Amino acid sequence: MNRISLRSSAALAGLLALAACGQDPAPPSTQYGSNPQLPAPHQYVMPPMSVPKAVGWGKGETPVVPAGLQVRALATGFMHPRLVYALPNNDLLVVESNGPNAPVNRPKDYVMGMYQNVGGSGAPGGNRITLLRDVNGDGQPDLRTTFIDHLNSPFGVVLVGNDLYVAATDALLRFPYVTGETRINARPTRVTDLPAGAINHHWTKSLTASPDGSKLYVGVGSNSNITENGIDVEDGRAAIWEIDRATGFKRVFASGLRNPTGLGFEPQSKILWAVANERDEIGPNLVPDYATSVRPGAFYGWPYSYYGQHVDIRVRPQRPDLVAKAIPPDYALSSHVAPLGMTFSRGISLPQYGNGLFVAEHGSWDRNPVNGYKVVYVPFQNGRPSGPPQDVVTGFLNARGQAKGRPTGVAIDRTGALLVADDAGNTVWRVTPVAAAPTRTAAR
């Protein structure tokens, strides 16, 4: 079976009878940019689910890139690689992780978990950070070591001076870093706790530093889709935190972002940007995931409204006072693409992508035809998006609709190559101009 679908499960026929009617998926292009089409929401007892089965990459298979570019496996055999990060000496850190086990609170949670596991989301994570080093400069790693081990569902990583910060699911940690070391054995300093707990619905904690290194920013996702687990478990969540490195003072920098999974500063304006996963279960065309500049003190709507002041009637109690303050995000990526990583293209060696934003779209679970499953590029001009997204790395789905891989994190190494972490294919891919592509086989 190419795709697990509720419509093919006799055991769930009763639920399907209640969920069968709904919207037809609109072309993703209708939801790109600053003014996406937003149809009326559709209510479901059980939302339709459609998840491509994860089958992995066959021998010699790779994703697809545009003419003039080449993609090769940088390294394979990871345990759910979620993020890749380039250090100043061009060592690469690969974060291998998956979320902690969470309790099942509703029938939908059980069913959704079952289907997402088929799509590769339930694969065991390494809970570690692996170091890759290219010794001879040919673009392929000659050395591979476990850099930090026994972490609690790590995700975000950033180096500031000699301090390496790691955002685990429950805490921001600081490790001493020495250039050239192949393993950190020192115990970390716990900088601050991060919201976690027994449910911990959105477990990933994204991380970046301000351009001057004085502040750290942590993206903390909500503990539910739209507060079905109660508002009390949402304290400090659906927000971006700002932490002062010198004093440890922390505050909520911006709120109402359901799941801010990627953070970075736009190189020209020096303004913080985020990509975020919006809410589910109101139709295949709602709500568009997005990229946005992040204004200090701004409220982006979750859970009470979306795309500004479009009220979500499912949330109780309503908060018209907060809805009145909600501002729309800057740029829609279309519904349910599930962006899990972003990086600005500064320093890229691919000239056609010299000023913009790369976004890794992990892919939908509640839309048919599916959406996402690719890396896109959003062009920028004068610090703002200036056109529709362009496909850069595709081919993660085969002709039978199965998932060979799913992109998660993106980064640019010190040679200007684009790196893509693929958590379903357990691979890190490297994209270069054809003339600069490496020729050696991937390290294992």
C-alpha positions in Angstrom: 0.0 0.0 0.0 1.5 3.3 -1.1 -0.2 5.6 1.3 -2.0 4.8 4.6 -5.5 6.4 4.4 -8.4 6.3 6.7 -10.6 5.6 3.8 -9.0 2.2 3.4 -9.4 1.1 7.0 -12.6 -0.9 7.7 -12.0 -0.7 11.4 -12.5 3.0 11.3 -15.5 3.0 9.0 -17.8 4.5 11.6 -15.5 7.5 12.1 -15.1 7.9 8.3 -18.8 8.2 7.9 -18.7 11.3 10.0 -15.6 12.7 8.4 -16.2 11.8 4.7 -17.5 15.2 3.6 -15.2 18.2 3.4 -13.3 20.6 1.2 -11.4 19.7 -1.9 -7.7 20.7 -1.6 -6.9 23.9 -3.5 -3.7 24.3 -5.5 -0.9 25.3 -3.1 -0.1 28.3 -5.3 -3.3 29.9 -4.2 -1.8 30.2 -0.7 1.6 31.7 -1.4 2.7 35.1 -0.2 1.2 37.8 1.9 -2.5 37.3 1.0 -3.3 33.6 0.9 -6.8 32.4 0.0 -8.5 31.3 3.2 -11.8 29.4 2.7 -14.4 28.8 5.4 -13.3 26.3 8.0 -14.7 22.7 7.9 -15.4 20.9 11.1 -14.5 17.2 11.5 -15.1 14.5 14.1 -12.0 12.8 12.7 -9.9 14.6 10.1 -9.0 12.7 6.9 -5.5 11.5 7.1 -3.1 10.7 4.2 0.5 9.9 5.0 3.0 8.5 2.4 4.6 5.3 3.7 8.3 5.8 4.4 10.3 3.3 2.3 13.8 4.8 2.3 16.2 5.4 -0.6 17.3 2.7 -2.9 20.9 2.2 -4.0 22.0 5.1 -6.1 18.8 7.1 -5.5 19.0 10.8 -4.6 16.6 13.7 -4.4 16.1 15.9 -7.5 17.6 19.4 -8.0 17.4 21.9 -10.8 19.7 21.9 -13.9 23.2 23.1 -13.1 23.1 21.7 -9.5 24.1 18.3 -8.1 23.0 16.5 -4.9 24.9 13.8 -3.2 24.7 12.0 0.1 27.1 13.7 2.5 26.6 10.9 5.1 24.0 8.2 5.8 23.0 5.8 8.5 21.8 8.4 11.1 19.1 7.9 13.7 16.4 10.4 12.7 18.6 13.5 11.8 16.6 16.6 12.4 19.0 19.5 12.0 22.5 20.1 10.6 24.7 23.0 11.8 28.0 24.3 10.3 30.7 25.3 12.8 33.2 28.0 11.8 36.0 25.5 11.0 33.5 23.7 8.7 32.9 20.8 11.0 29.3 19.8 10.8 27.0 18.9 13.7 24.0 16.6 12.9 21.3 16.5 15.6 19.7 13.0 15.8 16.5 13.1 17.7 12.9 12.3 18.1 10.3 13.3 20.7 9.7 11.7 24.0 6.7 9.4 24.4 3.6 11.3 25.1 0.3 10.0 26.6 -2.7 9.4 24.3 -5.5 11.7 25.4 -8.0 11.3 22.5 -8.8 8.7 19.9 -7.5 11.1 17.3 -4.1 11.1 19.0 -3.9 7.3 18.7 -4.9 7.2 15.1 -2.7 10.1 14.1 0.2 8.6 15.8 -0.3 5.3 14.0 -0.4 6.9 10.6 2.5 9.3 11.2 4.6 6.3 12.4 4.0 4.7 9.0 5.3 7.9 7.5 8.6 7.7 9.4 7.9 10.1 12.2 8.0 7.4 14.9 11.5 6.2 14.1 13.9 6.1 17.1 16.1 9.2 17.5 19.7 9.0 18.5 19.3 11.7 21.2 22.8 12.8 20.3 24.8 15.2 18.2 27.2 13.7 15.6 30.3 15.5 14.3 31.3 15.2 10.6 34.7 16.5 9.5 36.1 17.0 6.0 39.8 16.7 6.4 41.1 16.9 2.9 38.6 19.5 1.6 36.8 17.3 -1.0 33.3 17.9 0.3 33.0 14.5 2.0 33.5 13.7 5.7 36.7 11.7 6.5 35.9 11.7 10.3 32.6 10.9 12.1 32.3 11.0 15.9 29.6 11.2 18.5 30.1 14.8 19.7 27.5 14.9 22.5 25.5 11.9 23.7 22.6 11.1 26.0 20.6 14.3 25.3 16.9 14.6 26.0 15.3 15.1 22.5 17.6 17.8 21.3 16.8 20.1 18.4 18.3 23.6 18.2 22.0 24.3 18.2 24.0 27.5 18.1 27.6 28.4 18.8 28.4 31.8 20.3 32.1 32.4 21.0 33.3 29.3 23.0 29.8 28.4 24.2 27.8 25.8 22.4 24.1 26.0 23.2 21.8 23.1 22.7 18.0 23.3 23.0 16.8 20.0 24.4 13.1 19.5 24.8 13.1 20.5 28.5 16.1 22.8 28.9 18.5 25.1 27.2 22.0 23.7 27.8 25.5 25.3 27.5 28.6 23.3 26.7 32.2 24.5 26.5 33.5 24.3 22.9 37.1 24.1 21.8 37.8 24.3 18.0 38.9 21.0 16.7 37.6 18.8 19.5 35.8 15.7 18.3 33.8 15.0 21.5 32.5 17.1 24.4 32.6 15.1 27.7 32.1 18.0 30.0 28.7 18.2 31.8 26.5 21.0 30.5 25.3 24.1 32.4 21.6 24.3 32.5 20.9 27.8 31.3 17.1 27.7 31.8 14.3 25.2 31.9 12.0 25.0 28.8 8.3 24.0 28.8 8.0 20.2 28.6 6.0 18.0 30.9 4.1 14.8 30.4 2.2 15.8 27.3 4.9 17.9 25.5 2.8 18.0 22.3 5.3 20.0 20.2 8.6 18.9 21.6 11.1 20.6 19.3 12.8 23.7 20.6 14.4 25.8 17.8 17.3 28.1 18.6 19.3 31.0 17.2 21.5 33.9 18.5 21.3 37.6 17.8 23.9 38.9 15.3 25.9 40.3 18.1 25.7 37.2 20.2 24.2 38.9 23.2 20.7 37.3 23.1 19.4 33.8 22.4 16.0 33.0 21.0 14.1 29.8 21.6 11.0 28.7 19.7 8.6 26.8 21.9 5.6 25.1 20.3 2.1 24.7 21.7 1.1 21.8 23.9 -1.9 21.0 21.7 -3.6 21.7 18.3 -6.0 24.3 19.7 -5.9 24.0 23.5 -7.7 20.7 23.7 -5.4 19.7 26.5 -6.4 22.8 28.5 -5.1 26.3 28.6 -3.1 25.6 31.8 -0.6 23.4 30.0 0.1 26.2 27.5 2.0 28.5 29.9 5.1 29.9 28.1 4.3 28.0 25.0 3.4 28.9 21.4 6.0 31.6 21.8 9.5 32.7 21.1 11.6 33.4 24.1 14.5 35.8 24.4 17.3 35.1 26.8 20.1 37.5 27.8 23.4 35.6 27.7 25.1 37.8 30.3 22.3 37.9 32.9 20.1 34.9 32.2 17.1 37.2 32.1 14.4 35.8 29.9 11.1 37.0 28.5 8.5 36.1 25.9 9.7 38.0 22.9 6.6 37.2 20.8 3.5 35.0 21.3 0.7 33.3 19.4 2.9 31.3 17.1 1.6 27.7 17.3 4.8 25.9 16.6 7.9 28.1 15.6 10.2 25.3 14.3 12.9 27.4 12.7 14.6 30.8 13.6 17.1 33.0 12.0 18.1 36.7 11.5 17.6 38.1 8.0 21.2 39.3 7.0 20.3 42.7 5.5 17.7 44.0 8.1 19.1 42.0 11.1 15.4 41.2 12.0 14.4 37.9 13.5 12.4 35.6 11.2 10.6 32.3 12.0 8.8 29.5 10.2 5.8 28.1 12.0 3.4 25.2 11.7 -0.2 26.4 11.9 -3.3 24.5 13.3 -5.0 21.4 11.8 -8.4 19.8 11.6 -10.4 22.5 9.8 -9.7 21.4 6.2 -7.0 20.8 3.6 -6.7 24.5 2.9 -6.5 25.7 6.4 -4.4 27.0 7.9 -1.4 27.9 5.8 2.0 27.4 7.5 4.2 30.4 7.2 7.4 32.4 7.4 7.3 35.7 9.2 9.4 38.5 10.6 9.0 38.5 14.4 8.1 41.8 16.1 9.0 42.2 19.7 5.8 42.0 21.8 3.7 40.9 18.9 0.8 38.4 19.1 0.2 36.2 16.1 -3.2 34.8 17.0 -2.8 31.2 18.3 -5.1 29.8 19.5 -7.9 32.3 19.2 -7.4 33.3 15.6 -5.3 32.7 12.6 -3.8 34.9 9.8 -4.6 37.9 11.8 -8.1 38.1 13.1 -9.8 35.0 11.5 -11.5 33.6 14.6 -11.1 29.9 15.4 -14.6 29.1 16.9 -13.4 25.8 18.4 -11.4 27.6 21.1 -13.2 28.1 24.4 -13.4 30.6 26.0 -13.1 33.1 23.2 -10.7 36.1 23.7 -11.9 39.0 21.4 -9.4 41.3 23.3 -6.5 39.2 22.1 -7.9 38.6 18.6 -8.1 42.4 18.2 -4.3 42.5 18.8 -3.4 39.6 16.4 -1.3 40.5 13.4 -1.0 38.3 10.3 2.3 36.6 9.4 4.3 38.0 6.4 4.4 35.0 4.0 2.2 32.0 3.6 3.9 28.7 2.4 0.5 27.0 1.8 -1.4 24.7 4.1 0.1 21.7 6.0 3.6 21.7 4.4 5.0 21.4 7.9 8.2 23.6 7.7 10.7 22.2 10.1 13.9 24.2 9.3 15.0 27.4 7.6 18.2 29.2 6.7 18.9 32.4 4.9 21.1 32.0 1.8 23.9 34.3 2.7 27.2 32.7 1.7 25.6 30.2 -0.7 27.6 29.0 -3.7 24.5 28.6 -5.8 24.2 32.0 -7.6 20.5 31.7 -8.4 19.7 31.6 -4.7 21.9 34.5 -3.5 19.3 36.5 -1.5 16.5 34.6 0.1 15.3 31.9 2.5 15.5 28.1 2.2 12.7 26.2 4.0 12.6 22.5 4.6 9.0 21.3 4.2 8.6 18.0 6.1 5.2 17.4 4.5 1.5 17.0 5.3 -0.4 14.2 7.1 -4.0 15.5 6.7 -4.2 16.4 3.0 -4.7 14.4 -0.2 -3.0 15.1 -2.5 -0.2 15.7 0.0 1.7 19.0 0.2 5.3 19.8 1.0 7.9 17.0 1.0 10.6 19.3 -0.5 13.0 22.2 0.1 11.9 25.5 -1.3 13.5 28.9 -1.8 11.8 32.2 -1.1 13.5 35.1 -2.8 14.0 38.3 -0.8 14.6 41.9 -1.8 15.3 44.7 0.7 14.9 42.3 3.6 11.4 41.1 2.5 10.0 38.2 0.5 9.7 39.2 -3.2 8.2 36.3 -5.1 6.6 32.8 -4.9 8.6 29.9 -3.5 10.8 28.0 -5.9 11.4 24.2 -5.7 15.0 23.4 -5.0 15.3 19.9 -3.6 12.4 17.6 -4.6 12.0 13.9 -5.4 11.3 12.8 -1.8 8.2 11.0 -3.0 8.5 8.1 -5.5 6.1 7.4 -8.4 3.9 5.2 -6.1 3.4 8.0 -3.7 5.8 6.5 -1.1 8.2 8.7 0.9 11.9 7.9 0.2 12.8 10.7 2.6 11.5 13.8 4.4 13.5 17.0 4.7 13.8 18.6 8.1 16.8 20.9 8.7 18.7 23.1 6.2 22.1 24.8 6.5 24.9 26.3 4.4 28.4 25.0 5.0 31.5 27.1 4.9 32.1 26.2 1.2 28.6 27.6 0.3 26.9 24.2 -0.3 23.3 23.7 0.8 22.9 20.9 3.4 19.6 19.1 4.0 18.8 16.8 6.9 16.4 14.0 5.9 14.9 12.2 8.9 13.0 9.5 7.1 15.9 8.7 4.8 18.4 9.0 7.7 20.7 11.0 5.4 22.3 14.4 5.1 22.3 15.6 1.5 24.7 18.2 0.0 23.8 20.4 -2.9 26.5 22.1 -5.0 27.0 23.4 -8.5 27.7 20.5 -10.9 31.4 21.5 -11.4 32.0 21.6 -7.6 30.3 18.3 -6.7 32.4 15.7 -4.7 33.1 12.3 -6.1 33.7 10.1 -3.1 31.0 7.8 -1.6 29.1 8.8 1.5 30.6 8.2 4.9 28.9 5.7 7.1 
